[in-house]
Structure formats: C-alpha cells, structure tokens
C-alpha cells in the first residue's frame, strides 16, 4: 500500500561477564571433561581436541534454557 514503518531497536554484541561465567559453569558441570572454556572479553572461547566434544557442548547450550541468544563462530 506504499506505507512505510520504522521500528527503533538496540542491538547488543557479545555477552556480559556474568553471562560468560554462567555458561562456563554450565559447560564445566554438564559438558565433557576435556573441554576448556575461557572468557575472552565479550566472548566465551571453548576449546577441545575432539570435534565431537565441541558438538556436544553446542547441543548442550542449544538445549539449555538461557535468557540470552547464543551464537557459535569459528568452528573448526
């Protein structure tokens, strides 16, 4: 109909320190034993020698009831 609508919103990049600590604790408690989680600024870096364990951590975080969005980048 030719009408335009604008919506103002704010976007947030990264996660806070408390959110990163919450994710790190979840990974340590329920994740595989050889997975290491490090807080690096606004990111949580998870490392392991096995791809299968990293995929298990991703599945764990997808199933978790979190109040913020989680994104996975630089998966090798």
C-alpha positions as CSV (number, residue, x, y, z in Angstrom):
1,X,0.0,0.0,0.0
2,X,3.1,2.3,-0.1
3,X,3.2,3.0,3.6
4,X,6.5,2.8,5.5
5,X,7.0,1.7,9.1
6,X,10.1,2.2,11.2
7,X,11.0,0.3,14.3
8,X,13.7,1.6,16.6
9,X,15.7,-1.1,18.4
10,X,19.0,-1.6,20.1
11,X,21.4,-4.5,19.3
12,X,23.9,-5.9,21.7
13,X,27.1,-7.5,20.6
14,X,28.8,-10.0,22.9
15,X,27.9,-11.3,26.3
16,X,28.5,-9.8,29.8
17,X,31.0,-11.3,32.3
18,X,28.2,-12.8,34.4
19,X,26.6,-14.5,31.4
20,X,30.0,-15.9,30.3
21,X,30.6,-17.2,33.9
22,X,27.2,-18.8,33.8
23,X,27.9,-20.6,30.5
24,X,31.4,-21.6,31.7
25,X,29.9,-23.2,34.8
26,X,27.3,-25.0,32.8
27,X,30.0,-26.4,30.5
28,X,32.2,-27.5,33.4
29,X,29.3,-29.2,35.2
30,X,27.5,-30.9,32.4
31,X,29.9,-30.9,29.5
32,X,32.7,-33.4,28.5
33,X,35.7,-33.5,30.8
34,X,38.4,-32.4,28.4
35,X,36.6,-29.3,27.2
36,X,38.1,-26.0,28.3
37,X,36.1,-22.7,28.5
38,X,37.8,-19.3,28.6
39,X,36.3,-15.9,29.0
40,X,37.9,-13.5,26.5
41,X,36.4,-10.0,26.6
42,X,32.8,-10.3,25.3
43,X,33.2,-13.9,24.2
44,X,33.5,-17.3,25.7
45,X,36.1,-19.5,23.9
46,X,35.6,-23.2,24.2
47,X,38.4,-25.5,23.1
48,X,38.9,-29.2,22.8
49,X,41.0,-31.6,20.7
50,X,37.8,-33.5,19.6
51,X,35.2,-32.1,17.3
52,X,32.6,-34.5,18.7
53,X,33.1,-32.9,22.2
54,X,32.6,-29.4,20.8
55,X,29.4,-30.5,19.0
56,X,28.2,-32.0,22.4
57,X,28.8,-28.6,24.0
58,X,26.9,-26.8,21.2
59,X,24.0,-29.2,21.7
60,X,24.1,-28.7,25.5
61,X,24.0,-24.9,25.0
62,X,21.2,-25.1,22.5
63,X,19.1,-27.2,24.9
64,X,19.8,-25.0,27.9
65,X,17.1,-22.5,29.0
66,X,19.1,-19.3,28.6
67,X,17.7,-15.7,28.8
68,X,20.1,-14.5,26.1
69,X,20.9,-15.6,22.5
70,X,24.0,-17.8,21.8
71,X,25.9,-17.8,18.6
72,X,28.7,-20.2,17.5
73,X,31.5,-18.8,15.3
74,X,34.9,-20.1,14.0
75,X,34.1,-23.7,14.5
76,X,36.9,-25.9,13.1
